[in-house]
Amino acid sequence: MKLSDFDFELPEELIATRPARPRSSAKLLLADGNGVADRIVSDLVDILQPGDRLVLNDTKVIPARLTGQRFRDGEHGLTSCKIEVTLLEPRSSGDWAALVKPLRKIRDGETIAFSEVLSATVTGRADGQAFLQFNLTGDDFDAALADVGAMPLPPYIAAKRPADDADKEDYQTYWARNAGAVAAPTASLHFDGPLLDALRARGVEFTHVTLHVGAGTFLPVKVDDVRDHKMHSEWGEVTEQAVDEINATKAAGGRIIPVGTTALRLIETAAKSGALKPWVGPTDIFITPGFQFQVTDGLMTNFHLPKSTLMMLVSALMGVQRVKDIYSHAIGTGYRFFSYGDASLLLPTKP
């Protein structure tokens, strides 16, 4: 498989910079055994069947983008430099891995001040990242971060506009509860309270799993032979309760439909032995055409970047040519792309 197999031309105007309002009014492309149909997200109530189970990622995005000042006392007196920080993930040593701009303007041992109460000391640098030890921990850290941090919008949105107060709600799922992600599980952004209530009344069931989405989800694939690509690792958990719920649905003949590629990657990680089992820890599962799905019967997902690992995942589920046809239809009919864009419901035909 070549990287070019997953490429396509996307008009710039189809990149969404704000979500649909209300959330469930976004367009939904339904791709199933009957072909392709243009619907809206709230139509899920009619499309899904009683006994189907949606798997939801309950990770919570932290306001990981920070602006601070580095002060230095040198031969020219006290000088300062503006420092931009994007938190990536906490490390076992207690500090945070972060992207820092400009990285060359900081030294190990220096302090970056983000507010009167929040600061961090640079503990090291490696592979284009810095490691930061904050002066606060636990709830105090969370509160200070909420005060001064901005939502870490994807690069293709951040290049068009800065994050604002609206993003603190827009870039968070309705059911977010386990803080730790630096990117949202964006297919889930289409759900709101009324839609969830209507789906429950329809007999659709829900299972929560946790995968903390990392900034690596936006990393480009740089190798021409996709088999040579090294997937980023993200921490996730599938509980025993989640396993029991999914297995019960399978046994009853219901469909398992992850909402988002993150939920799909996690449950397929937990089922890599051939049977779904509780799972906790990092996963770097890389799903490409030829992958044998153990649990997944369908997928609700947004429209993805050309030549991305997520294009490879949906192609593994639906087939490379089918996905090309789906995306051609989406572009031709004006679907909005990427994190704040419209959605698709992919239901592959079983052999």
Disulfide bonds with the S-S distance in Angstrom:
none
